[in-house]
Amino acid sequence: MRRKDREMPREFALSTADKCEYAVLSMTDTDSKPYSVPISIARMENTIYFHCANTGKKLVCLRAHPQVCLVCVGDTHRMAHVFTTEFESTVIRGTASEVLQVQEKITALRLLCERHTPSNMPAFNREVKKHLAHTAVWKIEIESISGKQNKCDKNGREIKSGKISED
């Protein structure tokens, strides 16, 4: 990370991943070209889960090249009057694999639904029965994670370690 002054601890990076509205999954396609897609995620300990259809380019890429990079963005605030943005971000690198055990698949889907649609949980069992056969669930085992933050005072000066930077 170039801006070491913005580097945050692992707990911050995990928290940002846990609260991001969506993440961007980057992978390599079968022609060795980059391919990225937005996904909804949920985390359990050192594992990130996501779901998708049983077919498609994403699955072709993941099966050919399971090494991935996941980018999560937390809270942001544009400070246009000083040409900067407050932000929180996390970059996760890891290996993706398909979840094949039915119980783990259901657990992951429950985790995803509890995180993204908690008010609809009474319908969870019905929907799982209906859609489980054509839903793929994948997981990413976190191999490295880094977090970054830029916070400013009301005048747009960066706040570093609780102090205002004079840079």
DSSP file with accessible surface (Angstrom, degrees, kcal/mol):
  #  RESIDUE AA STRUCTURE BP1 BP2  ACC     N-H-->O    O-->H-N    N-H-->O    O-->H-N    TCO  KAPPA ALPHA  PHI   PSI    X-CA   Y-CA   Z-CA
    1    1 A M              0   0   79      0, 0.0     3,-0.2     0, 0.0     6,-0.1   0.000 360.0 360.0 360.0 125.4    0.0    0.0    0.0
    2    2 A R        +     0   0  210      1,-0.2     2,-1.6     2,-0.1     3,-0.2   0.930 360.0  56.2 -69.5 -46.8    1.5    3.3   -1.1
    3    3 A R    >   +     0   0   47      1,-0.2     3,-2.0     2,-0.1     4,-0.4  -0.569  62.0 170.3 -90.2  77.7   -0.3    5.5    1.4
    4    4 A K  G >  S+     0   0  126     -2,-1.6     3,-1.0     1,-0.3    -1,-0.2   0.783  72.1  68.7 -59.4 -25.7    0.7    3.8    4.6
    5    5 A D  G 3  S+     0   0   66      1,-0.2    -1,-0.3    -3,-0.2   156,-0.2   0.705 102.2  45.7 -68.5 -16.5   -0.7    6.8    6.6
    6    6 A R  G <  S+     0   0   33     -3,-2.0   143,-1.9   154,-0.1    -1,-0.2   0.456  84.9 120.1-101.9  -4.5   -4.2    5.6    5.5
    7    7 A E  E <   -A  148   0A  89     -3,-1.0   141,-0.2    -4,-0.4    -3,-0.0  -0.386  46.1-162.3 -65.6 138.3   -3.6    1.9    6.3
    8    8 A M  E     -A  147   0A  52    139,-2.6   139,-0.8     1,-0.1     5,-0.1  -0.810  23.4 -91.6-120.3 160.3   -6.1    0.5    8.8
    9    9 A P    >>  -     0   0   75      0, 0.0     4,-1.9     0, 0.0     3,-0.7  -0.187  40.4-102.0 -69.6 164.7   -5.9   -2.6   11.0
   10   10 A R  H 3> S+     0   0  108      1,-0.3     4,-2.7     2,-0.2     5,-0.2   0.860 120.6  58.0 -52.8 -42.5   -7.4   -6.0   10.0
   11   11 A E  H 3> S+     0   0  134      1,-0.2     4,-2.2     2,-0.2    -1,-0.3   0.885 106.5  48.7 -60.3 -39.9  -10.5   -5.5   12.2
   12   12 A F  H <> S+     0   0   36     -3,-0.7     4,-2.5     2,-0.2    -1,-0.2   0.927 110.7  50.8 -63.6 -45.3  -11.3   -2.3   10.3
   13   13 A A  H  X S+     0   0    0     -4,-1.9     4,-2.2     1,-0.2    -2,-0.2   0.917 111.6  47.2 -61.1 -43.2  -10.9   -4.0    7.0
   14   14 A L  H  X S+     0   0   21     -4,-2.7     4,-2.5     1,-0.2    -1,-0.2   0.916 110.9  52.1 -64.4 -41.2  -13.2   -6.9    8.1
   15   15 A S  H  X S+     0   0   60     -4,-2.2     4,-1.4    -5,-0.2    -2,-0.2   0.898 108.6  50.5 -62.3 -41.1  -15.8   -4.4    9.4
   16   16 A T  H  X S+     0   0    1     -4,-2.5     4,-1.5     1,-0.2     3,-0.4   0.924 111.1  48.4 -64.9 -41.5  -15.8   -2.5    6.1
   17   17 A A  H  < S+     0   0    1     -4,-2.2     3,-0.2     1,-0.2    -2,-0.2   0.913 109.8  54.1 -63.0 -39.1  -16.3   -5.8    4.2
   18   18 A D  H  < S+     0   0   58     -4,-2.5    -1,-0.2     1,-0.2    -2,-0.2   0.769 116.2  36.3 -67.3 -26.7  -19.1   -6.6    6.6
   19   19 A K  H  < S+     0   0   90     -4,-1.4    -1,-0.2    -3,-0.4    -2,-0.2   0.576  84.7 117.4-106.3  -7.4  -21.0   -3.4    6.0
   20   20 A C     <  -     0   0    2     -4,-1.5    21,-0.2    -3,-0.2    54,-0.1  -0.258  63.4-136.1 -62.3 144.7  -20.4   -2.7    2.3
   21   21 A E  S    S-     0   0  166     52,-0.5     2,-0.3     1,-0.2    -1,-0.1   0.868  83.1 -14.9 -68.9 -36.7  -23.6   -2.7    0.2
   22   22 A Y        -     0   0  128     51,-0.3    51,-0.7    18,-0.1     2,-0.3  -0.960  65.7-138.4-155.3 167.2  -21.8   -4.8   -2.5
   23   23 A A  E     -CB  39  72A   1     16,-2.9    16,-3.1    -2,-0.3     2,-0.6  -0.884  17.4-122.9-127.4 161.6  -18.3   -5.8   -3.5
   24   24 A V  E     -CB  38  71A  50     47,-2.6    47,-2.5    -2,-0.3     2,-0.6  -0.944  21.4-154.0-110.1 119.9  -16.5   -6.0   -6.8
   25   25 A L  E     -CB  37  70A   0     12,-3.2    12,-2.1    -2,-0.6     2,-0.4  -0.837  10.4-165.9 -94.4 121.2  -15.1   -9.5   -7.6
   26   26 A S  E     +CB  36  69A  36     43,-3.4    43,-2.2    -2,-0.6     2,-0.3  -0.911  19.0 150.9-111.6 136.5  -12.1   -9.4   -9.9
   27   27 A M  E     -C   35   0A   8      8,-2.9     8,-2.3    -2,-0.4     2,-0.4  -0.833  43.8 -97.0-147.3-177.7  -10.8  -12.5  -11.6
   28   28 A T  E     -C   34   0A  54     37,-0.5    37,-0.2    39,-0.3    36,-0.1  -0.933  33.6-140.8-113.3 132.7   -9.0  -13.7  -14.8
   29   29 A D    >   -     0   0   13      4,-3.2     3,-1.9    -2,-0.4     6,-0.0  -0.211  36.5 -90.5 -84.3-178.2  -11.0  -15.0  -17.7
   30   30 A T  T 3  S+     0   0   82      1,-0.3    -1,-0.1     2,-0.1    -2,-0.0   0.651 128.0  55.7 -70.5 -13.2  -10.0  -18.0  -19.9
   31   31 A D  T 3  S-     0   0  116      2,-0.2    -1,-0.3     3,-0.0    -2,-0.0   0.152 120.5-108.9 -97.5  14.0   -8.2  -15.6  -22.3
   32   32 A S  S <  S+     0   0   92     -3,-1.9    -2,-0.1     1,-0.2    -4,-0.0   0.772  78.0 133.0  62.2  30.1   -6.1  -14.3  -19.3
   33   33 A K        -     0   0  128      1,-0.1    -4,-3.2     0, 0.0    -1,-0.2  -0.803  63.8 -98.1-106.6 151.9   -7.9  -11.0  -19.4
   34   34 A P  E     -C   28   0A 116      0, 0.0     2,-0.3     0, 0.0    -6,-0.2  -0.380  39.2-177.1 -68.8 147.0   -9.3   -9.2  -16.3
   35   35 A Y  E     -C   27   0A  63     -8,-2.3    -8,-2.9    -2,-0.1     2,-0.4  -0.979   1.2-178.6-145.7 128.2  -13.0   -9.7  -15.6
   36   36 A S  E     +C   26   0A  61     -2,-0.3   -10,-0.2   -10,-0.2   -12,-0.0  -0.984   4.4 176.4-132.6 144.7  -14.9   -8.0  -12.7
   37   37 A V  E     -C   25   0A  22    -12,-2.1   -12,-3.2    -2,-0.4     2,-0.3  -0.994  31.9-113.9-143.0 146.9  -18.5   -8.2  -11.5
   38   38 A P  E     +C   24   0A  92      0, 0.0     2,-0.3     0, 0.0   -14,-0.2  -0.610  41.0 177.6 -77.6 142.1  -20.4   -6.7   -8.5
   39   39 A I  E     -C   23   0A  10    -16,-3.1   -16,-2.9    -2,-0.3     2,-0.4  -0.967  32.2-118.4-140.3 157.5  -21.6   -9.2   -6.0
   40   40 A S        -     0   0   52     -2,-0.3    11,-0.4    11,-0.3     2,-0.3  -0.830  41.1-169.8 -92.2 136.6  -23.5   -9.3   -2.7
   41   41 A I        -     0   0    1     -2,-0.4     2,-0.3   -21,-0.2     9,-0.2  -0.841  21.5-171.6-128.1 161.1  -21.4  -10.9    0.1
   42   42 A A  E     -D   49   0A   2      7,-1.5     7,-3.5    -2,-0.3     2,-0.4  -0.969  18.2-143.2-146.7 146.5  -21.6  -12.1    3.6
   43   43 A R  E     -D   48   0A  68     -2,-0.3     2,-0.4     5,-0.2     5,-0.2  -0.889  15.8-176.0-117.3 142.0  -18.7  -13.2    5.8
   44   44 A M  E >   -D   47   0A  71      3,-2.6     3,-1.9    -2,-0.4     2,-0.2  -0.957  69.0 -57.0-131.0 111.7  -18.3  -15.9    8.4
   45   45 A E  T 3  S-     0   0  159     -2,-0.4     0, 0.0     1,-0.3     0, 0.0  -0.316 124.1 -10.3  55.8-115.5  -14.9  -15.8   10.2
   46   46 A N  T 3  S+     0   0   59     -2,-0.2    96,-2.5    -3,-0.1     2,-0.4   0.142 120.4  88.9-100.9  20.3  -12.2  -16.0    7.4
   47   47 A T  E <   -DE  44 141A  17     -3,-1.9    -3,-2.6    94,-0.2     2,-0.5  -0.970  57.5-157.6-126.2 132.3  -14.6  -16.9    4.6
   48   48 A I  E     -DE  43 140A   0     92,-2.6    92,-2.7    -2,-0.4     2,-0.3  -0.913  16.3-160.3-103.9 131.2  -16.6  -14.7    2.3
   49   49 A Y  E     +DE  42 139A  14     -7,-3.5    -7,-1.5    -2,-0.5     2,-0.3  -0.854  15.3 166.6-110.9 148.8  -19.7  -16.2    0.6
   50   50 A F  E     - E   0 138A   0     88,-2.2    88,-2.8    -2,-0.3     2,-0.3  -0.971  19.6-141.7-149.9 161.4  -21.6  -15.1   -2.5
   51   51 A H  E     + E   0 137A  89    -11,-0.4     2,-0.3    -2,-0.3   -11,-0.3  -0.849  24.6 152.9-123.2 161.5  -24.3  -16.7   -4.6
   52   52 A C  E     - E   0 136A  18     84,-2.3    84,-3.1    -2,-0.3     4,-0.1  -0.943  47.6 -61.3-165.1-177.6  -25.0  -16.7   -8.4
   53   53 A A  E     - E   0 135A  58     -2,-0.3    82,-0.2    82,-0.2     6,-0.1  -0.253  48.9-111.9 -71.0 166.4  -26.6  -18.7  -11.1
   54   54 A N  S    S+     0   0   57     80,-0.6     2,-0.3    82,-0.0    -1,-0.1   0.533  98.4  37.9 -77.5  -9.1  -25.3  -22.2  -11.9
   55   55 A T  S    S+     0   0  116     81,-0.1    -2,-0.2     4,-0.0     2,-0.2  -0.912  73.4  89.8-136.1 165.3  -23.9  -21.1  -15.3
   56   56 A G  S  > S-     0   0   39     -2,-0.3     4,-1.8     1,-0.1     3,-0.3  -0.592  78.9 -67.9 132.1 169.2  -22.2  -18.0  -16.8
   57   57 A K  H  > S+     0   0  102      1,-0.2     4,-2.8     2,-0.2     5,-0.2   0.864 122.2  60.8 -60.2 -38.8  -18.9  -16.3  -17.5
   58   58 A K  H  > S+     0   0   40      1,-0.2     4,-2.7     2,-0.2    -1,-0.2   0.931 106.9  45.9 -56.8 -44.5  -18.2  -15.8  -13.8
   59   59 A L  H  > S+     0   0    2     -3,-0.3     4,-2.3     2,-0.2    -1,-0.2   0.886 110.3  53.0 -68.7 -36.7  -18.2  -19.5  -13.1
   60   60 A V  H  X S+     0   0   76     -4,-1.8     4,-1.8     2,-0.2    -1,-0.2   0.941 112.8  45.4 -60.9 -44.9  -16.1  -20.3  -16.2
   61   61 A C  H  X S+     0   0    2     -4,-2.8     4,-3.1     1,-0.2    -2,-0.2   0.932 112.8  49.2 -63.3 -48.2  -13.5  -17.8  -14.9
   62   62 A L  H  < S+     0   0    1     -4,-2.7    -1,-0.2     1,-0.2    -2,-0.2   0.872 111.4  49.2 -63.6 -36.8  -13.6  -19.0  -11.3
   63   63 A R  H  < S+     0   0  135     -4,-2.3    -1,-0.2    -5,-0.2    -2,-0.2   0.865 117.1  41.4 -70.9 -33.7  -13.1  -22.6  -12.3
   64   64 A A  H  < S+     0   0   49     -4,-1.8    -2,-0.2     1,-0.3    -1,-0.2   0.869 134.6  15.5 -79.2 -38.5  -10.2  -21.8  -14.6
   65   65 A H     <  +     0   0   67     -4,-3.1   -37,-0.5   -37,-0.2    -1,-0.3  -0.758  64.2 178.7-139.8  88.2   -8.5  -19.3  -12.3
   66   66 A P        +     0   0   49      0, 0.0    30,-2.8     0, 0.0     2,-0.4   0.600  52.2 104.0 -74.1  -8.6   -9.7  -19.5   -8.7
   67   67 A Q  E     + F   0  95A 110     28,-0.2   -39,-0.3    26,-0.1     2,-0.3  -0.616  54.9 173.3 -73.7 126.3   -7.4  -16.8   -7.4
   68   68 A V  E     - F   0  94A   8     26,-2.9    26,-1.9    -2,-0.4     2,-0.4  -0.854  32.6-143.2-133.5 166.4   -9.5  -13.6   -6.9
   69   69 A C  E     -BF  26  93A  21    -43,-2.2   -43,-3.4    -2,-0.3     2,-0.5  -0.999  16.8-163.6-130.1 131.5   -9.4  -10.1   -5.6
   70   70 A L  E     -BF  25  92A   0     22,-3.2    22,-2.9    -2,-0.4     2,-0.5  -0.975   1.5-161.5-120.3 127.4  -12.5   -8.6   -3.9
   71   71 A V  E     -BF  24  91A  51    -47,-2.5   -47,-2.6    -2,-0.5     2,-0.4  -0.943   7.2-173.6-113.7 128.1  -12.9   -4.9   -3.3
   72   72 A C  E     -BF  23  90A   0     18,-2.7    18,-2.5    -2,-0.5     2,-0.5  -0.968   7.3-159.8-120.5 135.7  -15.3   -3.5   -0.7
   73   73 A V  E     - F   0  89A  75    -51,-0.7   -52,-0.5    -2,-0.4   -51,-0.3  -0.970  10.5-176.7-118.3 126.0  -16.1    0.2   -0.2
   74   74 A G  E     -     0   0A  14     14,-2.6   -53,-0.1    -2,-0.5     2,-0.1   0.325  54.5  -9.7 -90.3-134.4  -17.7    1.3    3.0
   75   75 A D  E     -     0   0A  91     12,-0.1    13,-0.6   -55,-0.0     2,-0.3  -0.384  65.9-176.7 -68.7 138.8  -18.8    4.9    3.9
   76   76 A T  E     - F   0  87A  88     11,-0.2     2,-0.3    -3,-0.1    11,-0.2  -0.954  12.0-177.9-133.4 154.0  -17.9    7.6    1.4
   77   77 A H  E     - F   0  86A 104      9,-2.1     9,-3.0    -2,-0.3     2,-0.3  -0.874  21.5-137.4-153.3 116.5  -18.4   11.4    1.4
   78   78 A R  E     - F   0  85A 209     -2,-0.3     2,-0.4     7,-0.2     7,-0.2  -0.596  11.5-169.0 -75.2 135.0  -17.4   13.7   -1.4
   79   79 A M  E > > + F   0  84A  10      5,-2.8     3,-2.1    -2,-0.3     5,-1.2  -0.641  16.0 168.8-119.7  68.2  -15.8   16.9   -0.3
   80   80 A A  G > 5 +     0   0   77     -2,-0.4     3,-0.9     1,-0.3    -1,-0.1   0.759  66.4  68.7 -59.2 -28.4  -15.8   18.7   -3.6
   81   81 A H  G 3 5S+     0   0  127      1,-0.3    -1,-0.3    -3,-0.1    -2,-0.0   0.678 115.0  28.5 -68.3 -13.0  -14.9   22.1   -2.2
   82   82 A V  G < 5S-     0   0   50     -3,-2.1    -1,-0.3     2,-0.2    -2,-0.2   0.199 111.2-115.0-128.5  12.8  -11.4   20.7   -1.5
   83   83 A F  T < 5S+     0   0  196     -3,-0.9     2,-0.3    -4,-0.3    -3,-0.2   0.913  77.2 103.8  55.7  49.5  -11.2   18.0   -4.2
   84   84 A T  E   < -F   79   0A  36     -5,-1.2    -5,-2.8     2,-0.0     2,-0.4  -0.953  56.4-139.5-147.3 170.1  -11.1   15.0   -2.0
   85   85 A T  E     -F   78   0A  59     -2,-0.3     2,-0.3    -7,-0.2    -7,-0.2  -1.000  13.4-136.3-134.0 131.6  -13.3   12.1   -0.9
   86   86 A E  E     +F   77   0A  30     -9,-3.0    -9,-2.1    -2,-0.4     2,-0.3  -0.686  43.8 159.0 -78.1 141.0  -13.6   10.6    2.6
   87   87 A F  E     -FG  76 150A  41     63,-1.6    63,-2.3    -2,-0.3     2,-0.4  -0.991  39.5-147.8-158.1 164.4  -13.7    6.8    2.2
   88   88 A E  E     + G   0 149A  12    -13,-0.6   -14,-2.6    -2,-0.3     2,-0.3  -0.992  29.2 171.8-132.0 134.5  -13.3    3.4    3.7
   89   89 A S  E     -FG  73 148A  25     59,-2.6    59,-2.5    -2,-0.4     2,-0.4  -0.989  18.2-162.0-146.2 156.4  -12.1    0.5    1.6
   90   90 A T  E     -FG  72 147A   0    -18,-2.5   -18,-2.7    -2,-0.3     2,-0.5  -0.998   3.9-161.0-136.7 137.2  -11.0   -3.1    1.8
   91   91 A V  E     -FG  71 146A  43     55,-2.5    55,-2.0    -2,-0.4     2,-0.4  -0.991  12.8-172.3-119.4 124.6   -9.1   -5.3   -0.6
   92   92 A I  E     -FG  70 145A   1    -22,-2.9   -22,-3.2    -2,-0.5     2,-0.4  -0.962   5.2-167.7-118.0 132.9   -9.3   -9.0   -0.1
   93   93 A R  E     +FG  69 144A 139     51,-2.5    50,-2.8    -2,-0.4    51,-1.9  -0.949  30.1 119.5-116.4 141.6   -7.2  -11.6   -2.0
   94   94 A G  E     -FG  68 142A   0    -26,-1.9   -26,-2.9    -2,-0.4     2,-0.5  -0.968  58.0 -76.6-174.5-171.8   -8.0  -15.3   -1.8
   95   95 A T  E     -FG  67 141A  38     46,-1.1    46,-2.1    -2,-0.3     2,-0.3  -0.946  37.5-145.8-113.7 128.0   -9.0  -18.5   -3.5
   96   96 A A  E     + G   0 140A   4    -30,-2.8     2,-0.3    -2,-0.5    44,-0.2  -0.692  21.0 172.3 -92.7 144.0  -12.6  -19.1   -4.6
   97   97 A S  E     - G   0 139A  48     42,-2.3    42,-2.6    -2,-0.3     2,-0.2  -0.992  34.7-105.9-148.0 150.1  -14.2  -22.5   -4.5
   98   98 A E  E     - G   0 138A  50     -2,-0.3     2,-0.7    40,-0.2    40,-0.3  -0.530  29.2-126.6 -77.0 139.2  -17.8  -23.7   -5.1
   99   99 A V        +     0   0    3     38,-3.2    38,-0.5    -2,-0.2    -1,-0.1  -0.780  36.5 167.4 -85.1 117.4  -19.7  -24.8   -2.0
  100  100 A L        +     0   0  134     -2,-0.7     2,-0.4    36,-0.1    -1,-0.2   0.688  44.7  93.1-106.7 -25.7  -21.0  -28.3   -2.8
  101  101 A Q  S  > S-     0   0  142      1,-0.2     4,-2.4     2,-0.0     5,-0.2  -0.602  71.1-140.6 -74.5 126.5  -22.2  -29.6    0.6
  102  102 A V  H  > S+     0   0   87     -2,-0.4     4,-2.6     1,-0.2     5,-0.2   0.891  98.0  51.3 -56.8 -44.1  -25.9  -28.8    0.8
  103  103 A Q  H  > S+     0   0  131      1,-0.2     4,-2.4     2,-0.2    -1,-0.2   0.918 111.8  46.1 -65.5 -41.2  -25.8  -27.8    4.5
  104  104 A E  H  > S+     0   0   40      2,-0.2     4,-2.7     1,-0.2    -1,-0.2   0.898 111.4  53.8 -66.0 -37.3  -23.0  -25.4    4.0
  105  105 A K  H  X S+     0   0   28     -4,-2.4     4,-2.5     2,-0.2    -2,-0.2   0.941 111.0  45.0 -61.2 -46.3  -24.8  -24.0    0.9
  106  106 A I  H  X S+     0   0   33     -4,-2.6     4,-2.7     2,-0.2     5,-0.2   0.917 112.3  52.1 -66.1 -40.4  -28.0  -23.4    3.0
  107  107 A T  H  X S+     0   0   52     -4,-2.4     4,-2.4    -5,-0.2    -2,-0.2   0.927 110.9  47.8 -60.6 -43.7  -26.0  -21.9    5.8
  108  108 A A  H  X S+     0   0    0     -4,-2.7     4,-2.6     2,-0.2    -2,-0.2   0.914 111.6  49.3 -64.8 -42.7  -24.3  -19.5    3.4
  109  109 A L  H  X S+     0   0   17     -4,-2.5     4,-2.8     2,-0.2     5,-0.2   0.909 110.6  50.9 -64.1 -38.9  -27.6  -18.5    1.8
  110  110 A R  H  X S+     0   0   89     -4,-2.7     4,-3.0     2,-0.2     5,-0.2   0.934 110.1  49.9 -62.7 -44.1  -29.1  -17.9    5.2
  111  111 A L  H  X S+     0   0   37     -4,-2.4     4,-1.8    -5,-0.2    -2,-0.2   0.928 112.2  47.5 -59.5 -45.8  -26.1  -15.7    6.1
  112  112 A L  H  X S+     0   0    7     -4,-2.6     4,-2.7     2,-0.2     5,-0.3   0.924 114.7  45.7 -61.9 -45.2  -26.5  -13.7    2.9
  113  113 A C  H  X S+     0   0   39     -4,-2.8     4,-2.7     1,-0.2     7,-0.2   0.899 110.2  53.1 -68.6 -39.9  -30.2  -13.3    3.4
  114  114 A E  H  < S+     0   0   96     -4,-3.0    -1,-0.2    -5,-0.2    -2,-0.2   0.872 115.7  42.2 -61.9 -34.1  -29.9  -12.3    7.0
  115  115 A R  H  < S+     0   0   68     -4,-1.8    -2,-0.2    -5,-0.2    -1,-0.2   0.916 128.1  25.3 -78.1 -44.7  -27.4   -9.6    6.0
  116  116 A H  H  < S+     0   0   65     -4,-2.7    -3,-0.2     1,-0.2    -2,-0.2   0.738 136.1  20.9 -99.1 -25.0  -29.1   -8.2    2.9
  117  117 A T    ><  +     0   0   65     -4,-2.7     3,-1.9    -5,-0.3    -1,-0.2  -0.343  66.5 154.6-139.0  57.1  -32.8   -9.0    3.3
  118  118 A P  G >  S+     0   0   84      0, 0.0     3,-1.3     0, 0.0    -1,-0.1   0.825  72.2  58.9 -60.8 -30.7  -33.4   -9.5    7.1
  119  119 A S  G 3  S+     0   0  115      1,-0.3    -5,-0.1     2,-0.1    -2,-0.0   0.659 102.6  55.3 -74.4 -10.9  -37.1   -8.5    7.0
  120  120 A N  G X  S+     0   0   96     -3,-1.9     3,-1.7    -7,-0.2     4,-0.3   0.275  71.0 110.9-102.9  10.6  -37.8  -11.3    4.5
  121  121 A M  G X   +     0   0   40     -3,-1.3     3,-2.0     1,-0.3     4,-0.4   0.795  63.5  70.7 -61.1 -27.2  -36.4  -14.2    6.6
  122  122 A P  G 3  S+     0   0  124      0, 0.0     4,-0.3     0, 0.0    -1,-0.3   0.821 101.9  47.6 -59.3 -23.6  -39.9  -15.7    7.2
  123  123 A A  G <> S+     0   0    7     -3,-1.7     4,-2.4     1,-0.2     5,-0.2   0.468  85.5  98.7 -92.2  -0.7  -39.8  -16.7    3.5
  124  124 A F  H <> S+     0   0   10     -3,-2.0     4,-2.7    -4,-0.3     5,-0.2   0.921  80.3  46.6 -57.5 -53.5  -36.3  -18.1    3.6
  125  125 A N  H  > S+     0   0  105     -4,-0.4     4,-2.2     1,-0.2    -1,-0.2   0.906 114.1  48.8 -59.4 -42.5  -37.1  -21.9    3.9
  126  126 A R  H  > S+     0   0  156     -4,-0.3     4,-1.9     1,-0.2    -1,-0.2   0.933 113.7  46.1 -61.5 -45.2  -39.7  -21.7    1.2
  127  127 A E  H  X S+     0   0   61     -4,-2.4     4,-2.5     1,-0.2     5,-0.2   0.872 110.0  53.3 -69.0 -37.5  -37.4  -19.9   -1.2
  128  128 A V  H  X S+     0   0   19     -4,-2.7     4,-2.5    -5,-0.2     5,-0.2   0.940 109.5  48.9 -62.8 -45.6  -34.5  -22.2   -0.5
  129  129 A K  H  < S+     0   0  187     -4,-2.2     4,-0.3    -5,-0.2    -2,-0.2   0.908 115.8  45.0 -57.7 -40.9  -36.6  -25.2   -1.3
  130  130 A K  H  < S+     0   0  132     -4,-1.9    -2,-0.2    -5,-0.2    -1,-0.2   0.855 128.1  22.2 -72.4 -37.2  -37.7  -23.5   -4.5
  131  131 A H  H >< S+     0   0   71     -4,-2.5     3,-1.0    -5,-0.1    -2,-0.2   0.508  88.9  97.5-116.3  -6.6  -34.4  -22.2   -5.8
  132  132 A L  G >< S+     0   0   31     -4,-2.5     3,-1.5     1,-0.3    -3,-0.1   0.882  81.8  58.3 -56.4 -39.9  -31.6  -24.3   -4.2
  133  133 A A  G 3  S+     0   0   83     -4,-0.3    -1,-0.3     1,-0.3    -2,-0.1   0.807 114.0  36.8 -63.9 -29.9  -31.1  -26.6   -7.2
  134  134 A H  G <  S+     0   0  113     -3,-1.0   -80,-0.6    -4,-0.1     2,-0.5   0.107  99.6  92.1-112.4  26.6  -30.4  -23.7   -9.6
  135  135 A T  E <   -E   53   0A  24     -3,-1.5     2,-0.4   -82,-0.2   -82,-0.2  -0.974  59.0-155.4-118.9 127.8  -28.4  -21.5   -7.2
  136  136 A A  E     -E   52   0A   0    -84,-3.1   -84,-2.3    -2,-0.5     2,-0.4  -0.789   5.9-161.2 -96.3 143.0  -24.6  -21.8   -7.0
  137  137 A V  E     -E   51   0A   0    -38,-0.5   -38,-3.2    -2,-0.4     2,-0.3  -0.995   9.8-175.6-124.2 132.9  -22.9  -20.7   -3.8
  138  138 A W  E     -EG  50  98A   8    -88,-2.8   -88,-2.2    -2,-0.4     2,-0.3  -0.880   7.9-155.0-123.3 158.4  -19.2  -19.9   -3.8
  139  139 A K  E     -EG  49  97A  40    -42,-2.6   -42,-2.3    -2,-0.3     2,-0.5  -0.963   6.2-150.6-133.8 151.3  -16.7  -19.0   -1.0
  140  140 A I  E     -EG  48  96A   1    -92,-2.7   -92,-2.6    -2,-0.3     2,-0.6  -0.990  13.3-145.5-119.7 119.9  -13.5  -17.1   -0.9
  141  141 A E  E     -EG  47  95A  66    -46,-2.1   -46,-1.1    -2,-0.5     2,-0.4  -0.784  28.0-121.2 -83.5 121.3  -11.0  -18.1    1.8
  142  142 A I  E     + G   0  94A   9    -96,-2.5   -48,-0.2    -2,-0.6     3,-0.1  -0.501  40.6 166.3 -69.2 120.4   -9.3  -14.8    2.8
  143  143 A E  E    S+     0   0A 113    -50,-2.8     2,-0.3     1,-0.4   -49,-0.2   0.709  71.7   4.6-102.8 -32.8   -5.5  -15.1    2.3
  144  144 A S  E     - G   0  93A  55    -51,-1.9   -51,-2.5     2,-0.0    -1,-0.4  -0.986  64.0-176.0-150.3 149.8   -4.7  -11.4    2.7
  145  145 A I  E     - G   0  92A  28     -2,-0.3     2,-0.4   -53,-0.2   -53,-0.2  -0.995   0.8-178.0-146.2 139.1   -6.8   -8.4    3.6
  146  146 A S  E     - G   0  91A  44    -55,-2.0   -55,-2.5    -2,-0.3     2,-0.3  -0.997   8.6-157.7-139.2 144.8   -6.0   -4.7    3.8
  147  147 A G  E     -AG   8  90A   2   -139,-0.8  -139,-2.6    -2,-0.4     2,-0.3  -0.916   7.4-173.1-121.9 151.0   -8.0   -1.7    4.8
  148  148 A K  E     -AG   7  89A  56    -59,-2.5   -59,-2.6    -2,-0.3     2,-0.3  -0.988   1.5-176.1-143.5 147.0   -7.7    1.9    4.0
  149  149 A Q  E     - G   0  88A  44   -143,-1.9     2,-0.4    -2,-0.3   -61,-0.2  -0.999  13.4-165.8-146.9 142.9   -9.4    5.1    5.2
  150  150 A N  E     + G   0  87A   3    -63,-2.3   -63,-1.6    -2,-0.3     2,-0.4  -0.985  18.2 174.2-127.2 116.2   -9.4    8.8    4.4
  151  151 A K        -     0   0   66      8,-0.5     8,-3.4    -2,-0.4     2,-0.3  -0.964   6.5-171.4-121.1 144.3  -11.1   11.1    7.0
  152  152 A C  B     -H  158   0B  10     -2,-0.4     6,-0.2     6,-0.3     2,-0.1  -0.903  22.9-117.8-131.7 159.2  -11.1   14.9    6.9
  153  153 A D    >   -     0   0   24      4,-2.5     3,-2.2    -2,-0.3     6,-0.1  -0.269  53.3 -84.5 -82.6-178.7  -12.1   17.7    9.1
  154  154 A K  T 3  S+     0   0  178      1,-0.3    -1,-0.1     2,-0.1    -2,-0.0   0.724 131.1  55.5 -65.3 -17.6  -14.8   20.2    7.9
  155  155 A N  T 3  S-     0   0   95      2,-0.1    -1,-0.3   -73,-0.0     3,-0.1   0.405 120.8-106.8 -92.5   0.2  -12.2   22.2    6.0
  156  156 A G  S <  S+     0   0   14     -3,-2.2     2,-0.4     1,-0.3    -2,-0.1   0.523  70.8 143.8  89.7   5.6  -11.0   19.1    4.1
  157  157 A R        -     0   0  102      1,-0.1    -4,-2.5     9,-0.0    -1,-0.3  -0.649  56.7-108.9 -80.2 134.1   -7.7   18.6    5.9
  158  158 A E  B     -H  152   0B  38     -2,-0.4     7,-3.6    -6,-0.2     2,-0.6  -0.338  23.5-141.0 -63.5 138.5   -6.9   14.9    6.4
  159  159 A I  E     -I  164   0C  66     -8,-3.4    -8,-0.5     5,-0.2     2,-0.5  -0.902  21.9-175.3-101.7 120.5   -7.2   13.6    9.9
  160  160 A K  E >   -I  163   0C  41      3,-3.7     3,-2.4    -2,-0.6  -154,-0.1  -0.979  66.9 -19.2-121.9 122.8   -4.4   11.1   10.7
  161  161 A S  T 3  S-     0   0  125     -2,-0.5    -1,-0.2     1,-0.3     3,-0.1   0.868 128.3 -51.1  51.8  40.1   -4.2    9.2   13.9
  162  162 A G  T 3  S+     0   0   73      1,-0.2     2,-0.3    -3,-0.1    -1,-0.3   0.471 122.7 100.8  81.2  -1.2   -6.6   11.7   15.6
  163  163 A K  E <  S-I  160   0C 159     -3,-2.4    -3,-3.7     0, 0.0     2,-0.4  -0.878  76.9-113.5-116.8 151.1   -4.5   14.7   14.5
  164  164 A I  E     -I  159   0C  68     -2,-0.3    -5,-0.2    -5,-0.3     2,-0.2  -0.685  33.4-126.7 -82.9 129.7   -5.1   17.0   11.6
  165  165 A S        -     0   0   18     -7,-3.6    -7,-0.1    -2,-0.4    -1,-0.0  -0.532  11.3-158.1 -77.2 141.4   -2.4   16.8    8.9
  166  166 A E              0   0  151     -2,-0.2    -1,-0.1    -9,-0.1    -2,-0.0   0.248 360.0 360.0 -98.3   8.8   -0.6   19.9    7.8
  167  167 A D              0   0  164     -9,-0.1    -9,-0.1     0, 0.0    -2,-0.0  -0.223 360.0 360.0 -59.6 360.0    0.4   18.3    4.5
